Amino acid sequence: MIFLFVLAVATAAASLVLGLRRRYSTRRAARIGLAIAMAFAGVSHLLMPTPFVQHLPTWVPMREELIFVTGLLEIALGAALLLRQPRQRLAGLVLAGYLAAVFPSNIYVAVAGVEVDGQPGGAYPWLRLPFQVLFIAWALWSTRDAESQPRRTATERSSSTSAMF
């Protein structure tokens, strides 16, 4: 749940900074927050690999090296979220795929009852599972190009406003 905390705090901080600069956008703040959270997760993989290695079954070869590579990948994906469109959208799609690909390791921890350093046991691994769906949705939504959405014309806006009264 540390990732969720970092994501929330980073998104709130991005919202504040963007608001002060008069460039606020919920989608932009969410994307920047996710970029920071991914960089944090990647650095955590590099500096404290043990909990991440414990998410992998013992039969997986080169577990430490795999965690090192995924740490670098998470940092790169976090940085890629800060690129401009269309690369930003591609980064969101790749990140969503990556988050889906690592989801089985979270299932493994929950089902096998694996003890992970720094994480409580019991129901905690099961409570973490639905958050992966949130993170995938966050990656997809925050990188969606707002410009690709159909814009309403002034006539459409005024007719919908007048229909309300």
Phi, psi and omega in degrees: 000354177298320180300317179298319178297312179298318179300314181294314181294316181295321178293319178297317179295318178297321178299316180297311181296314179297322178295318179294329180271003180059037178234028186293137172207128180301316180298317180295316179298318179296320180292317179294318177300318178293322178299316179294317180296320179294319177297318178299314180297317180297315178297322177299320177301321183283321185272330182226070188288338187307309180299328181285322176297322181294342177284351182253137176301153183295339181282350178287123181288152174051050183299316181297317180295322178297319178294322177299313181296318180292330175297314177297320179297318179295321176296315180296319178294321176300316178294320182295333177296341182269358177288168177277165175295148002273357181296326178300315179296318178299319177299319178296320179293317178295319178297317178300317177296320178297314180297324176291323182292327181271353180303321178303331178292325176291322176296317178304312181300317181291312185290317183277353180065037182291133174277126182244128179306131176082002179238137176291155178271215179066231183278350185307311180299328179287324179292332180289331188304311182296337181292335178298323177295319177300316182294322177295314179298321179299315180298317182289315183291316186289343180254001178293135182287112180296334180289338182280350177285142179296133178267142176276139178285167178300323179295317179295321180293317183289326179289326178287328177291317182289335178290336181284337185254000000 
